[in-house]
Amino acid sequence: MPQWLDDAVFYEIYPQSFCDSNGDGIGDIPGIIQKLDYIKELGCNAIWMNPCFDSPFYDAGYDIRDYYKVAPRYGTNENIATLFEEVHKRGMHIILDLVPGHTSIEHPWFKVSASSMKNEYTERYIWTPYRKIKPRFDQPGENNYNIRGFIIGFGKRPGCCAVNFYSTQPALNYGFYRIDDPTWQSPMDAPGPVATREALKDIMRFWLQMGCDGFRVDMAGEVIKNDPTQEGNVALWRNFRDFLDEEFPEAAMISEWGYPMYSIRGGFHMDFLLKRGKQHYWELFRSEKPYFSRKGEGDVLQFVENFQKDYEETNGKGLICVPSGNHDISRITEELDMEEIKIAFAFILSMPGAPFIYYGDEIGMRNMAGLDSVEGSEERTQSRTPMQWSRGLNGGFSSAGPDKLYAPMDPDKDRPDVETQMNTEGSLWKEVQRLIAIRREHPALQSAAPIQFVYARRNSYPFVYVRECEEEKILVVINPRDEAVTCELAEEFDAAKLIYSNHREAVLEGRILTTPGASATFFQLS
């Protein structure tokens, strides 16, 4: 594993909404460069940037027209090379969003592939000679093909082409793990799928040689089709891991998979917890009864049981990341207030795996439900609104007129902003900065140190766990409930030193732990 991941704290940037340097209403790469010192001051030392490649933007950049070119609205390839250089000057790292499973319908590969004459891109996408194909569902709600539909009518080629998500995103052909119909399904080792795989390696080489430090891989577990056991996807990504280990051993690979038992075997260094799947991550922050609400009606046990299972199955060979949010889900403020979010961050920043902070979550930007869809965002526009830097024009995001902004600003005159919170003691920004500093000061709180869950009961509070490494051992006590609670631990701990509390300190006497309401406490154990 790249050593720099050990103490990495990531900041996710949605480029079109982060900082507009030229007044056109859309964030850009020069704007990101302007804010690198801000990210470093917060304490983050790594960046994940959402897609920045040339695109018609039917899906906010996840429909790529040219993998080798920065979208002109963000700048140039020279700009992004400068970004990489400036990130590294500050002792930080940056990963790009890699979209391996599909392109835009405007990609030259697809246009040539749609020709009726056989050519080098004939097998680059998943085409069928039939005019109608129904995706196969073996179980209710499960599409083993991982194909969401088919499009027809492009070019002179008869039949139709599979799509991965929207109808503007034709599926690239990496092969099928299980062949049901050989007239259109290729095995993984067929020439077409192998050529697609090698083309992706060339793309990765290009950006790694330019200076990026790795990739977050979009929809990583859905690239190989008809793969109900996921063994095909594991084998594919293992091939990429071997390639990177040989040519770019310090390159990080982080998957959007949501199943660490597969992704880590496939060679990814880390895997995200997602809304979908069985991780029960959603119940912590955004459900009707979130665990981190002061109402105290949530349940952490299912999350713990699933996390422990994944942790044991990966056998310490990878990391499971708990993000504050991302561009695909509602903001953490949807259900939690500022004080509740502080305690949530105490949890996020003390768990194993590299934490990911979604831009604006460090100041508690509001979830803007009900906005019109922007570039295929649909309801996700609610969490993609412009960053709020100050109380000035457009929140300091852009000098453009309001009708030119990528998405509407939060209209609330009391909306949170960076400038105010950086200068206010007790603000959410100050608390996040403090927690990041504590994490980076203590090896036991960093990415790879093991975790032991000490107290996690169904429909109960508090939540207690131990992080431990060779240098130290730390007890983390989390009680989001707005009432003091007392519990008896299974073993006795000797709390030698208090290293963090949110002004409400837990008390440990032998095995009896008393936690104030709405509190988070970290003890260094002797």
C-alpha positions in Angstrom: 0.0 0.0 0.0 1.3 3.5 -0.8 2.8 4.9 2.5 1.1 8.3 2.0 -2.3 6.7 2.5 -1.4 5.9 6.1 -2.3 9.4 7.4 -4.4 10.6 4.4 -7.4 12.8 5.1 -9.2 13.4 1.8 -11.1 16.4 0.6 -13.6 15.8 -2.2 -13.9 18.5 -4.8 -16.8 18.8 -7.2 -14.9 21.1 -9.6 -17.9 22.9 -11.2 -19.1 24.0 -7.8 -15.9 24.7 -5.9 -14.3 28.0 -7.0 -14.9 30.0 -10.2 -11.7 32.0 -11.1 -12.9 33.6 -14.4 -16.5 34.7 -13.7 -18.3 32.3 -16.0 -20.4 30.8 -13.2 -18.6 27.4 -13.3 -15.8 26.3 -11.0 -12.5 25.6 -12.6 -8.9 24.3 -12.0 -7.3 27.7 -11.5 -10.0 28.3 -8.8 -9.0 25.0 -7.1 -5.3 26.1 -7.2 -6.3 29.3 -5.4 -7.9 27.2 -2.6 -5.1 24.7 -2.0 -3.8 26.6 1.0 -7.3 26.6 2.5 -7.6 22.8 2.2 -4.2 22.4 3.8 -5.1 24.8 6.6 -8.2 22.7 7.3 -5.8 19.8 7.7 -6.6 17.6 4.7 -3.5 16.3 2.9 -5.2 14.6 0.0 -7.8 15.5 -2.7 -10.3 13.6 -4.7 -11.4 15.6 -7.7 -14.6 14.5 -9.5 -14.4 14.1 -13.3 -12.6 16.9 -15.1 -12.3 15.4 -18.6 -13.8 16.7 -21.8 -17.5 15.9 -21.8 -20.9 17.0 -23.2 -22.0 17.0 -19.6 -25.2 15.0 -19.8 -24.1 13.4 -16.6 -22.0 16.1 -15.0 -18.8 14.8 -16.5 -19.3 11.1 -16.0 -20.0 10.8 -19.7 -16.5 11.3 -21.1 -15.8 12.4 -24.6 -12.0 12.5 -24.4 -10.1 10.8 -21.6 -6.9 12.7 -22.5 -8.2 16.2 -22.4 -9.4 18.5 -19.6 -12.8 19.9 -20.2 -12.3 23.5 -21.6 -14.7 25.0 -19.0 -12.3 23.8 -16.3 -9.1 24.9 -18.1 -6.4 23.0 -20.0 -4.0 20.1 -19.5 -1.4 22.6 -18.6 -3.6 23.9 -15.8 -4.1 20.5 -14.4 -0.3 19.7 -14.6 0.2 22.9 -12.6 -2.5 21.7 -10.1 -0.6 18.5 -9.6 2.6 20.4 -9.1 1.1 22.8 -6.6 -0.5 20.0 -4.6 2.8 18.2 -4.3 4.6 21.5 -3.3 2.3 21.5 -0.2 3.1 17.9 0.7 -0.3 16.8 -0.5 -1.6 14.2 -2.9 -4.4 14.2 -5.5 -6.5 11.4 -7.2 -8.7 11.8 -10.2 -12.1 10.2 -10.9 -11.7 7.4 -13.3 -14.8 6.3 -15.3 -13.9 2.9 -16.8 -17.3 1.4 -17.6 -18.7 3.8 -20.1 -18.1 6.8 -22.3 -20.2 9.5 -23.8 -22.1 8.7 -27.1 -19.9 11.5 -28.5 -16.6 9.7 -27.8 -14.8 8.9 -31.1 -14.5 5.2 -30.0 -18.3 5.0 -30.0 -18.8 6.8 -33.3 -16.4 4.4 -35.0 -17.9 1.4 -33.2 -21.3 2.3 -34.6 -20.1 1.7 -38.1 -21.5 -1.2 -40.1 -18.0 -2.0 -41.3 -15.8 -4.1 -38.9 -13.0 -2.0 -37.4 -10.7 -1.8 -34.4 -13.5 -0.5 -32.2 -16.2 -2.9 -33.3 -15.9 -4.8 -30.0 -15.0 -1.7 -27.8 -18.7 -1.5 -26.6 -21.3 -4.1 -25.8 -23.4 -4.4 -29.0 -26.1 -6.9 -29.7 -27.5 -7.7 -33.2 -31.0 -7.9 -31.7 -33.3 -4.8 -31.8 -34.7 -5.6 -28.4 -33.0 -7.1 -25.3 -34.4 -7.3 -21.9 -31.8 -7.1 -19.1 -31.8 -10.4 -17.2 -33.0 -10.4 -13.6 -32.3 -13.6 -11.6 -33.7 -12.2 -8.4 -36.1 -9.3 -7.7 -34.0 -6.2 -7.7 -30.9 -7.8 -9.0 -29.6 -7.3 -12.5 -26.8 -9.8 -13.0 -25.9 -8.3 -16.4 -25.2 -5.0 -14.7 -26.8 -3.4 -17.8 -29.5 -0.8 -17.3 -30.8 -0.7 -20.8 -30.0 -0.5 -24.5 -29.9 2.3 -27.1 -30.6 2.0 -30.8 -30.3 4.1 -33.8 -26.6 5.3 -33.7 -24.7 5.0 -36.9 -25.2 2.4 -39.6 -24.7 -0.6 -37.3 -27.7 -2.8 -36.8 -28.9 -3.9 -33.3 -28.4 -1.9 -30.1 -25.8 -1.0 -27.6 -25.9 -1.6 -23.8 -25.8 1.4 -21.5 -24.5 1.5 -17.9 -26.6 4.3 -16.5 -28.1 7.1 -18.7 -28.9 6.5 -22.3 -26.0 8.7 -23.3 -23.5 6.3 -21.6 -22.7 3.3 -23.8 -21.1 0.4 -21.9 -17.5 -0.4 -22.7 -16.8 -4.0 -23.3 -14.6 -5.8 -20.8 -16.3 -9.1 -21.3 -18.9 -11.3 -19.5 -18.0 -13.6 -16.7 -20.8 -16.0 -17.6 -21.8 -16.3 -21.2 -25.5 -16.8 -21.8 -25.7 -15.8 -25.5 -22.4 -16.0 -27.5 -23.9 -14.1 -30.4 -23.3 -10.9 -28.5 -21.5 -11.7 -25.2 -17.7 -11.9 -25.2 -15.6 -13.7 -22.7 -13.2 -11.6 -20.7 -10.2 -12.9 -22.6 -11.6 -12.2 -26.1 -9.6 -9.7 -28.2 -12.2 -6.9 -27.8 -12.4 -6.9 -24.0 -8.6 -7.2 -23.8 -8.1 -4.2 -26.1 -10.5 -2.2 -23.9 -8.6 -3.1 -20.8 -5.3 -2.1 -22.4 -6.7 1.2 -23.6 -7.7 2.0 -20.0 -4.1 1.3 -18.9 -2.9 3.8 -21.4 -5.2 6.4 -20.0 -4.0 5.7 -16.5 -0.4 5.9 -17.6 -1.0 9.3 -19.2 -2.4 10.9 -16.0 0.0 9.2 -13.6 3.0 10.3 -15.7 1.6 13.9 -15.7 1.6 13.8 -11.9 -1.7 12.5 -10.4 -1.4 10.1 -7.5 -4.0 7.6 -8.3 -7.7 7.1 -9.0 -11.1 6.8 -7.4 -12.8 4.2 -9.8 -16.5 4.8 -10.6 -18.8 1.8 -10.5 -15.8 -0.5 -10.0 -17.9 -3.7 -9.3 -20.1 -3.4 -12.4 -17.5 -3.4 -15.2 -17.6 -7.1 -16.0 -21.1 -8.1 -17.0 -23.2 -11.1 -15.9 -20.9 -11.6 -12.9 -23.2 -12.6 -9.9 -20.2 -13.9 -7.8 -18.1 -10.8 -8.6 -15.1 -13.1 -9.4 -14.8 -11.6 -12.9 -14.6 -8.0 -11.6 -12.1 -9.2 -8.9 -9.9 -10.8 -11.6 -10.1 -7.7 -13.9 -9.0 -5.3 -11.2 -6.3 -7.7 -10.0 -4.8 -7.3 -13.5 -4.8 -3.6 -13.1 -3.2 -3.8 -9.6 -0.4 -5.9 -11.1 0.1 -3.3 -13.8 0.3 -0.5 -11.3 2.5 -2.3 -8.9 5.0 -2.8 -11.7 4.9 0.7 -13.2 3.4 3.0 -10.6 3.7 1.4 -7.1 2.8 4.6 -5.2 -0.4 5.1 -7.1 -3.6 4.7 -5.0 -6.7 2.9 -6.2 -9.9 3.5 -4.3 -13.1 1.8 -5.4 -16.8 2.8 -5.6 -17.8 -0.8 -4.9 -19.3 -0.9 -1.4 -18.1 -4.5 -0.9 -14.6 -4.5 0.6 -14.5 -8.4 0.5 -14.4 -8.1 -3.3 -12.6 -4.8 -3.9 -9.7 -5.5 -1.6 -9.1 -8.9 -3.2 -9.3 -7.1 -6.6 -6.3 -5.0 -5.6 -7.9 -1.8 -4.4 -6.4 -0.1 -1.4 -9.7 1.2 -0.1 -13.4 0.9 -0.7 -16.2 3.3 0.2 -19.2 2.7 2.3 -22.1 3.6 0.1 -25.8 4.3 0.4 -26.6 1.0 -1.3 -25.7 -2.4 -0.1 -25.7 -3.8 3.4 -23.3 -1.5 5.2 -26.0 0.4 7.1 -23.9 3.5 6.6 -27.1 5.4 5.7 -28.6 4.8 9.1 -25.8 6.6 10.9 -26.4 10.1 9.4 -29.4 10.3 7.0 -32.2 7.8 7.9 -35.4 8.8 9.6 -33.8 7.9 12.9 -30.1 8.6 12.4 -27.8 7.3 15.1 -26.1 10.7 15.4 -29.3 12.6 16.2 -29.6 13.8 19.8 -33.0 12.2 19.9 -31.3 9.0 20.7 -33.5 6.8 18.6 -30.9 5.3 16.3 -29.2 1.9 16.1 -25.5 1.4 15.4 -25.3 -2.3 15.9 -26.1 -3.4 12.3 -23.4 -1.0 11.0 -20.9 -2.4 13.5 -21.7 -6.0 12.7 -21.3 -5.5 9.0 -18.2 -3.4 9.4 -16.6 -6.0 11.6 -17.5 -8.7 9.0 -15.9 -6.8 6.2 -12.9 -5.9 8.4 -12.3 -9.6 9.2 -12.7 -10.8 5.7 -10.2 -8.3 4.3 -7.8 -9.5 6.9 -6.1 -6.1 7.3 -5.2 -6.0 3.6 -7.3 -2.9 2.8 -9.2 0.0 4.2 -12.9 0.7 4.5 -13.6 4.4 4.2 -16.4 6.3 6.0 -17.2 9.6 4.1 -19.1 12.6 5.4 -20.9 12.5 2.1 -20.3 12.8 -1.6 -21.8 14.1 -4.8 -24.3 11.3 -5.2 -26.1 11.6 -1.9 -27.8 14.2 0.3 -25.7 16.3 2.6 -25.1 15.4 6.2 -27.2 18.4 7.2 -30.4 16.8 5.8 -31.1 15.2 9.2 -28.4 16.5 11.5 -27.7 20.0 13.0 -24.3 21.6 13.5 -23.7 20.2 17.0 -24.8 16.7 15.9 -22.4 16.9 12.9 -19.5 17.8 15.2 -20.0 14.4 17.0 -20.4 12.7 13.6 -17.1 14.1 12.6 -15.5 12.8 15.8 -16.6 9.3 14.6 -15.6 9.8 11.0 -12.2 11.1 11.9 -11.4 8.3 14.4 -12.4 5.3 12.3 -10.0 3.1 10.3 -9.5 3.9 6.6 -8.9 7.3 5.1 -11.7 9.7 5.9 -13.3 11.7 3.1 -14.8 15.1 3.7 -17.1 16.4 0.9 -16.6 20.0 0.1 -18.8 22.2 2.3 -19.5 19.6 4.9 -16.8 21.2 7.1 -19.0 24.2 7.4 -22.4 22.4 7.4 -23.7 23.6 4.0 -27.4 23.0 3.8 -29.0 20.2 1.7 -30.9 22.1 -1.0 -33.8 19.6 -1.7 -36.2 20.5 -4.5 -33.8 22.0 -7.0 -34.2 21.4 -10.7 -31.8 18.7 -12.2 -28.5 20.2 -13.5 -26.6 18.1 -16.0 -28.3 14.9 -15.1 -28.0 15.4 -11.4 -31.7 14.8 -10.8 -32.2 15.0 -7.0 -28.4 15.0 -6.5 -28.4 18.7 -7.3 -29.3 19.2 -3.7 -25.7 18.4 -2.6 -23.9 20.0 -5.6 -24.6 23.7 -5.0 -21.7 26.3 -5.1 -19.2 26.4 -2.2 -19.9 29.2 0.3 -16.6 31.0 0.9 -17.9 34.3 2.3 -20.9 36.5 2.9 -20.1 38.4 -0.3 -21.5 38.1 -3.9 -22.5 34.5 -4.7 -20.9 33.4 -1.4 -17.5 34.3 -2.9 -17.9 31.4 -5.4 -18.2 33.5 -8.6 -18.5 37.0 -9.9 -21.1 35.9 -12.5 -24.7 36.9 -12.5 -26.9 34.5 -10.5 -28.5 33.1 -13.7 -25.1 32.0 -14.9 -24.1 30.0 -11.8 -23.7 26.2 -12.2 -26.4 25.7 -9.6 -28.4 28.0 -7.4 -26.8 29.4 -4.2 -28.4 28.7 -0.9 -30.7 31.7 -0.6 -30.7 31.8 3.2 -29.1 35.1 4.4 -27.7 33.2 7.4 -26.1 30.4 5.3 -22.8 29.1 6.7 -19.6 30.3 5.0 -15.9 29.6 5.4 -14.7 33.1 6.3 -17.1 33.4 9.2 -16.5 30.0 10.6 -12.7 30.2 10.3 -13.0 33.3 12.6 -15.5 31.9 15.1 -14.4 29.8 18.0 -16.6 26.8 18.5 -17.7 26.7 14.8 -18.1 23.4 13.0 -15.0 24.4 10.8 -12.9 24.9 13.9 -14.0 21.5 15.3 -13.3 19.6 12.1 -9.8 21.3 11.9 -9.2 20.3 15.5 -10.2 16.7 15.0 -8.1 16.3 11.8 -5.1 17.6 13.7 -5.7 15.1 16.5 -6.0 12.3 14.0 -2.8 13.2 12.3 -0.9 13.5 15.6 -1.9 10.0 16.8 -0.9 7.0 14.8 -3.6 4.9 16.5 -6.3 7.0 14.9 -4.9 6.8 11.4 -5.9 4.6 8.4 -4.3 1.3 9.1 -4.4 0.9 12.9 -6.8 -1.9 13.9 -10.2 -1.3 15.6 -11.9 -3.3 18.4 -15.5 -2.5 19.1 -16.0 -2.4 22.9 -19.6 -1.4 23.3 -22.2 -1.4 20.6 -25.7 -2.6 21.6 -29.0 -2.6 19.6 -30.9 0.6 20.0 -28.5 1.7 22.7 -25.9 4.4 23.5 -23.0 5.0 23.8 -20.8 3.6 21.1 -17.3 2.7 22.2 -14.2 1.3 20.4 -10.5 1.1 20.7 -7.9 2.0 18.1 -4.4 0.5 18.7 -1.0 0.5 17.0 2.5 -0.2 18.3 2.9 3.3 19.7 -0.3 3.8 21.5 -3.9 2.7 22.3 -6.9 5.1 22.2 -10.4 4.6 23.6 -13.1 6.4 21.6 -16.4 7.1 23.3 -19.3 8.5 21.2 -22.7 9.4 22.7 -24.8 11.5 20.3 -27.9 11.1 22.5 -28.8 14.3 24.4 -28.8 12.5 27.7 -26.1 11.1 29.9 -25.7 7.3 29.8 -23.8 4.8 31.8 -22.6 1.4 30.7 -20.4 -1.4 31.9 -17.6 -2.5 29.6 -16.5 -6.1 29.2 -13.0 -5.2 30.3 -11.3 -2.6 32.4 -9.4 0.2 30.8 -6.9 2.6 32.4 -7.5 6.0 30.9 -4.1 7.7 31.2 -4.7 10.9 29.3 -7.6 12.8 27.8 -6.7 13.8 24.2 -10.1 15.1 23.0 -13.6 16.0 24.2 -16.2 18.3 22.8 -16.3 20.2 26.1 -18.2 17.3 27.7 -15.8 14.7 29.0 -16.8 11.0 29.7 -15.7 9.5 33.0 -14.1 6.0 33.1 -13.9 4.2 36.5 -12.8 0.7 36.1 -15.3 -0.9 33.8 -18.0 1.7 34.4 -18.2 4.4 31.7 -20.4 7.4 32.2 -20.8 9.6 29.1 -22.5 13.1 29.1 -25.2 13.8 26.6 -24.1 14.8 23.1 -20.5 14.0 23.7 -17.4 12.6 22.2 -14.3 11.7 24.2 -10.9 10.2 23.2 -8.7 8.7 25.9 -5.1 7.6 25.5 -4.8 4.4 27.4 -1.8 3.3 29.5 
